[in-house]
Amino acid sequence: INAKDDEGVLVGSWDNVYAYGVPPSAWTGSTDILLEYRSSENPVRYGQCWVFAGVFNTFLRCLGIPARVITNYFSAHDNDANLQMDIFLEEDGTVSSKLTKDSVWNYHCWNEAWMTRPDLPVGFGGWQAVDSTPQENSDGMYRCGPASVQAIKHGHVCFQFDAPFVFAEVNSDLIYITAKKDGTHVVEMVDTTHIGKLIVTKQIGGDDIMDVTDTYKFQEGQEEERLALETALMYGAKKPLKTEGTVRSRSDVDMDFQVENAVLGKDFKVSITFQNNSSNRYNLSAYLSGNVIFYTGVSKAEFKKETFDVVLEPLSFKKEEVLVQAGEYMGHLLEQASLHFFVTAQVKETKDVLAKQKSTVLTIPKVVLKVRGTQMVGSEMVVTVEFTNPLPETLNNVWVHLEGPGVIKPMRKLFRELRPKATLQWEEVFRPWVPGPRKLIASVSSDSLRHVYGELDLQIQRRP
């Protein structure tokens, strides 16, 4: 499915530059991609994880292998195979980009295929994780799986194939380490719950999500969950972490923060809360960094940097608010409008370091789809696609993609420009050929705004 080793179907691109191809967010389905691959006999540009997973799903089902798409929120990409995410901090609390090699994706999509595993002990058949997104080399090729989901849950990462990598994606710990100037490393804190927050697939017969987190891991904090991690480390870790000294004891101060629901092009607030659980008075110096990131967790640009001091009275609670203005982030945005905030604080008296990170996705307006005509096989219908530009700037090279399996063949149309607050309209006539519940899907992508979608459910009647 990926083109990395063998001229497969899709070329991946994660750098926000999609010249000579279609941006990953513009595709509405696998049909267009597979037809283009067949007719051009060249890999199709471009895909990212959900495109690879969507095409692979179609492919597996065409072969008669039951398959579904899986989405893992806060998915770890463990580069050094030690089954943990190492986040290195400088002494002032900022993240060291030089030392931090692991990354946390906002989400990552792969597939599950249902099969027997006669090569494994009894009980490890059923759903297997398979991933066609080219992330890491496995025995000389860019591939991943099949890894038994049951084996991953229990930490049996010794079983084929690529189980340690998938295990780390859903269940590794986030470890914050200060890299001292004298070369020593101190483990400041361990966050056991950040990775694999929620693992979902599409619900059967509906559009809601089905939570499958418990098929990959035991509940955080349960004894079995720690046991699975220890089992995995015993089998799978290539090297222990070289850190002098033990993990620091828990601090008297707790810190957390919340990002207000934010709409593209609007200001919003980040609220940081501090809780002093002791009878001592503490002084803290805190640092907030806001970055525009690719959904793979890689930073493109820091747009916000704020340092502030906090005085905490004994047994008290304090809230600090930081205003983020639209003008600060708008110039840097990537297609998924993902913002990542990282807050660190140091307690001056105890030298304890507190760290938390969170991502947010700005709310983007939707594409509106309307139909008129009788919803019946062979009957003429009209679909209208509408989209209003929400930005204070003109959008250039606006591509609209439209598709409806069994209803309308994939099509696309170019609008050269769309002025601020202006609305584009596109009408197409179509005749459905498959009865039952169907769907129309549209996407809008332009030079400066992408990842815009809309869909409409149809109920197509049989011809009497």
VOGU-3710 file (C-alpha; in Angstrom, 3 decimals, decimal comma):
1> inakddegvl> 0,000/0,000/0,000  2,881/2,419/0,682  5,362/3,283/-2,071  8,489/3,210/0,101  10,038/-0,100/-1,056  8,095/-1,390/-4,022  6,277/1,368/-5,919  3,121/0,697/-3,889  -0,120/2,685/-4,054  0,567/5,815/-1,960
11> vgswdnvyay> 3,414/8,267/-1,403  3,460/9,717/2,120  4,168/13,405/2,772  4,202/15,094/6,170  5,821/18,448/5,372  2,754/20,482/4,345  4,073/20,828/0,778  1,983/18,925/-1,742  3,113/20,219/-5,127  2,375/17,810/-8,004
21> gvppsawtgs> -0,222/15,956/-5,979  -3,402/16,020/-3,900  -3,153/17,048/-0,216  -3,938/14,018/2,018  -6,899/15,852/3,548  -8,617/16,366/0,176  -9,345/12,687/-0,581  -12,917/11,543/0,043  -12,374/7,792/-0,429  -10,199/4,970/-1,781
31> tdilleyrss> -11,833/4,710/-5,216  -10,107/7,741/-6,747  -6,727/6,677/-5,378  -6,899/3,073/-6,590  -8,216/4,082/-10,039  -5,459/6,659/-10,424  -2,811/4,123/-9,378  -4,173/1,639/-11,947  -4,333/4,121/-14,824  -1,043/5,980/-14,185
41> enpvrygqcw> 0,879/2,875/-13,039  2,677/5,211/-10,605  2,322/5,709/-6,839  -0,335/8,304/-6,033  0,600/11,527/-4,201  -0,107/12,086/-1,250  -1,178/10,117/1,814  -0,972/10,412/5,589  -1,973/7,776/8,138  -5,767/7,933/7,741
51> vfagvfntfl> -5,413/7,744/3,933  -3,070/4,726/4,157  -5,515/3,087/6,605  -8,579/3,852/4,471  -7,039/2,409/1,298  -5,643/-0,619/3,145  -9,101/-1,263/4,624  -10,692/-1,262/1,162  -7,912/-3,544/-0,066  -8,254/-6,072/2,778
61> rclgiparvi> -12,041/-6,221/2,450  -11,757/-6,724/-1,331  -9,585/-9,759/-0,557  -12,285/-11,057/1,784  -10,302/-10,361/4,961  -12,500/-8,694/7,621  -10,876/-5,351/8,459  -11,533/-2,106/10,299  -9,763/1,236/10,763  -8,377/2,001/14,233
71> tnyfsahdnd> -7,609/5,484/15,583  -5,310/5,835/18,602  -5,328/9,241/20,324  -1,938/10,435/21,639  -0,051/7,748/19,804  3,596/7,270/20,703  6,272/6,936/18,026  9,087/5,165/19,856  12,220/5,813/17,791  14,772/4,128/20,023
81> anlqmdifle> 12,820/0,942/20,892  13,069/1,307/24,676  9,246/1,174/25,015  9,029/4,626/26,592  8,700/8,218/25,408  11,679/10,215/26,615  11,042/13,974/26,755  14,295/15,766/27,577  14,152/19,164/29,250  16,828/21,837/29,477
91> edgtvssklt> 17,601/23,115/32,985  15,262/26,099/32,439  12,307/23,752/31,768  12,150/24,127/27,976  12,091/21,001/25,802  15,433/20,002/24,307  14,757/19,421/20,619  18,284/18,092/20,194  17,903/15,224/22,695  14,169/14,448/22,305
101> kdsvwnyhcw> 13,919/11,911/19,478  10,584/10,284/20,356  7,366/11,996/19,301  3,706/11,772/20,304  1,219/11,937/17,420  -2,110/13,685/18,159  -3,604/10,535/16,714  -2,495/7,717/14,453  -4,594/5,400/12,280  -3,860/1,804/11,428
111> neawmtrpdl> -5,989/-1,255/10,631  -7,054/-4,454/12,269  -7,433/-7,595/10,168  -9,191/-10,696/11,510  -7,221/-13,900/11,045  -6,053/-17,090/12,706  -2,441/-17,162/13,892  -1,306/-20,805/13,669  2,269/-19,480/14,144  1,407/-18,273/17,687
121> pvgfggwqav> 0,173/-20,046/20,829  -3,582/-20,659/21,096  -5,573/-17,533/21,992  -3,630/-14,986/19,954  -5,747/-15,168/16,784  -8,580/-12,744/16,025  -7,871/-9,049/15,511  -4,320/-8,282/14,360  -2,867/-4,761/14,114  -1,547/-4,042/10,612
131> dstpqensdg> -0,200/-0,624/9,618  0,665/0,499/6,086  1,867/3,995/7,055  5,650/4,011/6,434  7,050/4,950/9,868  9,851/2,544/10,694  11,811/-0,131/8,904  10,878/-3,709/9,837  13,312/-6,390/8,613  14,377/-4,166/5,751
141> myrcgpasvq> 10,964/-2,933/4,617  8,476/-0,257/5,609  5,704/-2,371/7,075  4,130/-3,144/10,438  2,220/-6,196/11,671  0,294/-8,390/11,861  0,665/-7,995/15,636  -1,859/-9,845/17,811  -3,975/-7,298/19,704  -4,433/-9,855/22,488
151> aikhghvcfq> -0,639/-10,260/22,793  -0,193/-6,466/22,962  -2,730/-6,204/25,789  -0,781/-8,703/27,892  2,653/-7,315/27,003  3,744/-10,419/25,052  5,817/-8,374/22,640  8,016/-11,367/21,863  5,419/-12,600/19,338  5,699/-11,640/15,643
161> fdapfvfaev> 5,347/-9,103/14,037  6,464/-5,641/15,216  4,633/-6,054/18,529  7,047/-3,838/20,544  6,382/-0,895/18,207  2,592/-1,255/18,427  2,787/-1,800/22,202  4,728/1,465/22,619  2,145/3,325/20,494  -0,648/2,523/22,937
171> nsdliyitak> 0,928/1,880/26,320  4,344/3,471/26,836  5,026/5,910/29,678  5,930/9,536/29,087  9,138/10,267/30,969  10,343/13,816/31,586  14,109/13,989/32,041  16,242/17,036/32,824  19,545/17,030/30,932  21,960/18,770/33,283
181> kdgthvvemv> 24,864/20,850/32,016  27,310/18,401/33,616  25,935/15,624/31,358  23,839/13,799/33,966  20,166/13,021/33,437  17,546/13,286/36,184  14,091/11,714/35,791  11,726/14,470/36,954  8,353/12,814/36,533  6,612/9,923/34,813
191> dtthigkliv> 3,195/10,351/33,158  1,653/6,875/32,843  -1,712/7,959/31,383  -0,944/10,345/28,479  -0,270/7,753/25,750  -3,136/5,804/24,138  -5,811/7,938/25,822  -8,569/6,529/23,626  -8,560/3,865/20,904  -11,620/3,739/18,649
201> tkqiggddim> -13,085/2,297/15,472  -16,288/3,063/13,593  -19,462/1,710/15,121  -21,225/-1,041/13,124  -24,189/0,363/11,216  -23,646/3,955/12,349  -21,221/6,870/12,317  -20,466/7,001/16,014  -17,251/5,685/17,503  -16,858/2,339/19,196
211> dvtdtykfqe> -14,353/2,425/22,046  -11,907/-0,510/21,749  -9,299/0,791/24,226  -9,831/-2,190/26,521  -8,868/-4,642/23,751  -5,371/-3,075/23,649  -4,729/-2,349/27,329  -5,988/-2,882/30,843  -7,362/0,185/32,596  -4,679/2,639/33,665
221> gqeeerlale> -3,747/2,138/37,301  -4,903/-1,486/37,438  -2,348/-4,043/38,548  -2,682/-5,976/35,247  -1,802/-2,830/33,273  1,514/-2,366/35,107  2,159/-6,099/34,829  1,668/-5,957/31,037  4,158/-3,066/30,852  6,695/-4,938/32,972
231> talmygakkp> 6,242/-8,074/30,813  6,797/-5,992/27,677  9,925/-4,381/29,115  11,261/-7,794/30,046  10,766/-9,109/26,498  11,131/-6,042/24,404  13,354/-3,264/25,663  16,599/-3,035/23,755  18,344/-0,946/26,381  17,631/0,439/29,819
241> lktegtvrsr> 17,463/4,207/30,236  20,762/5,605/31,477  19,670/7,960/34,238  21,640/8,743/37,344  19,685/8,728/40,558  16,131/7,527/41,065  12,881/9,183/40,140  12,165/12,149/42,388  9,511/11,717/45,031  6,130/13,258/44,318
251> sdvdmdfqve> 5,932/17,034/44,664  3,675/18,861/47,163  2,371/20,936/44,277  0,021/19,717/41,515  -0,285/21,521/38,205  -2,768/21,121/35,363  -4,049/23,257/32,519  -7,068/23,533/30,233  -7,294/24,975/26,714  -10,572/26,751/25,984
261> navlgkdfkv> -12,541/25,489/22,962  -11,043/27,551/20,188  -12,453/28,560/16,817  -10,190/29,197/13,833  -9,405/32,918/13,587  -10,550/33,775/17,147  -8,727/34,537/20,427  -8,908/32,012/23,294  -7,513/31,407/26,789  -5,279/28,786/28,390
271> sitfqnnssn> -5,967/28,362/32,140  -3,201/26,907/34,327  -4,091/25,751/37,842  -1,722/25,126/40,756  -2,659/23,282/43,959  -0,462/23,444/47,053  -1,106/20,326/49,186  1,294/21,250/51,994  1,518/23,735/54,841  4,554/25,414/53,244
281> rynlsaylsg> 4,565/28,577/51,170  6,077/28,033/47,714  7,406/30,220/44,903  7,201/28,841/41,365  8,570/29,989/38,057  6,419/28,708/35,190  6,818/28,607/31,444  4,178/28,153/28,736  5,098/27,342/25,156  2,538/27,240/22,326
291> nvifytgvsk> 3,492/25,533/19,078  1,813/24,905/15,772  2,417/21,207/15,161  1,988/18,595/12,488  -0,451/15,918/13,707  2,634/13,680/14,073  3,692/15,797/17,067  6,558/17,457/15,200  6,692/21,193/15,832  6,612/23,657/12,948
301> aefkketfdv> 6,802/26,956/14,805  6,597/28,318/18,338  4,030/31,143/18,321  3,698/31,780/22,055  6,231/31,948/24,852  5,279/33,198/28,271  7,059/33,027/31,604  5,428/33,995/34,881  5,982/33,652/38,619  3,434/32,179/41,013
311> vleplsfkke> 3,309/32,481/44,801  1,393/29,649/46,464  0,163/30,094/50,017  -0,143/26,949/52,209  -2,995/24,601/51,200  -4,137/27,009/48,506  -5,287/26,871/44,887  -4,297/29,387/42,212  -5,337/29,900/38,590  -3,356/31,771/35,943
321> evlvqageym> -4,803/32,690/32,535  -2,845/33,265/29,339  -4,587/34,901/26,379  -3,734/33,536/22,933  -4,572/35,982/20,156  -5,592/34,861/16,663  -2,838/37,002/15,139  -0,213/34,989/17,032  -1,060/31,608/15,475  -2,871/32,345/12,176
331> ghlleqaslh> 0,283/32,984/10,135  1,789/29,602/11,039  -1,173/27,235/10,701  -0,859/23,839/9,066  -3,729/21,945/7,531  -5,098/20,349/10,687  -5,058/23,563/12,732  -3,370/21,677/15,594  -1,920/23,679/18,474  0,221/22,090/21,147
341> ffvtaqvket> 0,824/23,606/24,576  3,602/22,630/26,903  3,697/23,975/30,466  6,563/23,453/32,901  7,028/24,912/36,356  9,803/24,690/38,907  9,243/24,995/42,636  12,133/27,229/43,765  12,346/25,875/47,315  12,376/22,133/46,443
351> kdvlakqkst> 13,673/22,271/42,839  10,723/20,007/41,868  9,820/20,215/38,187  6,198/19,887/37,024  5,386/19,287/33,344  2,205/18,784/31,305  1,440/18,849/27,596  -1,848/19,019/25,693  -2,970/19,444/22,114  -6,049/21,158/20,774
361> vltipkvvlk> -7,549/21,354/17,312  -9,191/24,613/16,270  -12,824/24,317/15,178  -13,054/24,680/11,396  -16,333/25,433/9,545  -18,061/22,628/7,647  -18,995/22,092/4,005  -22,780/22,114/3,585  -24,397/19,512/1,291  -28,032/19,659/0,128
371> vrgtqmvgse> -29,965/17,440/-2,296  -33,258/17,721/-4,155  -35,156/15,150/-6,208  -36,539/11,692/-5,454  -34,094/9,469/-3,550  -34,502/6,423/-5,786  -32,275/4,188/-7,926  -32,036/5,652/-11,461  -33,942/8,796/-10,491  -32,383/12,170/-11,313
381> mvvtveftnp> -31,182/14,142/-8,289  -29,229/17,379/-7,766  -26,576/17,943/-5,096  -25,457/21,432/-4,020  -22,091/21,907/-2,269  -21,665/25,162/-0,311  -18,735/26,571/1,633  -18,221/30,014/3,183  -14,680/31,351/3,685  -14,331/32,047/7,443
391> lpetlnnvwv> -10,934/33,753/7,193  -10,178/37,469/6,772  -8,036/36,564/3,732  -8,810/35,372/0,201  -8,449/31,626/-0,352  -6,622/30,703/-3,568  -6,809/27,498/-5,646  -9,821/26,084/-3,839  -10,383/22,433/-4,839  -13,709/20,855/-3,968
401> hlegpgvikp> -13,885/17,032/-4,019  -17,239/15,254/-4,078  -18,017/11,541/-3,863  -20,872/9,207/-2,905  -20,277/5,456/-3,215  -23,102/3,929/-5,258  -24,585/7,377/-5,760  -22,150/9,655/-7,609  -18,695/8,964/-9,077  -15,717/10,849/-7,534
411> mrklfrelrp> -15,429/14,368/-9,041  -13,521/17,564/-8,334  -13,817/21,226/-9,264  -11,430/24,165/-8,977  -12,426/27,648/-7,808  -9,533/30,051/-8,447  -10,300/32,251/-5,436  -12,774/32,734/-2,635  -12,853/36,162/-0,981  -13,341/36,655/2,794
421> katlqweevf> -16,903/35,777/3,917  -17,800/34,793/0,321  -19,608/31,499/-0,387  -18,846/29,054/-3,188  -21,629/26,952/-4,709  -21,379/23,889/-6,945  -24,298/21,891/-8,339  -24,138/18,438/-9,944  -26,832/16,160/-11,342  -26,562/12,454/-10,494
431> rpwvpgprkl> -28,483/9,168/-10,643  -27,941/6,708/-7,750  -27,376/3,076/-8,779  -27,220/1,306/-5,371  -30,216/1,241/-2,968  -30,093/1,510/0,842  -28,339/3,877/3,255  -25,773/5,907/1,265  -23,589/8,927/1,912  -22,371/11,997/0,038
441> iasvssdslr> -18,957/13,306/1,122  -17,248/16,574/0,161  -13,900/18,124/1,040  -12,478/21,604/0,443  -8,766/22,316/0,254  -6,912/25,501/-0,697  -3,398/26,881/-0,406  -4,000/28,180/3,125  -6,984/26,224/4,513  -7,429/22,461/4,372
451> hvygeldlqi> -9,070/19,641/6,281  -12,565/20,960/5,667  -15,315/18,368/5,237  -19,023/17,839/4,966  -21,280/14,818/4,566  -24,934/13,996/4,040  -26,825/10,751/4,641  -29,207/9,518/1,941  -31,766/6,706/1,967  -32,004/5,465/-1,629
461> qrrp> -35,183/3,481/-2,429  -35,321/0,543/-4,850  -37,171/1,097/-8,140  -40,744/-0,200/-7,741
//
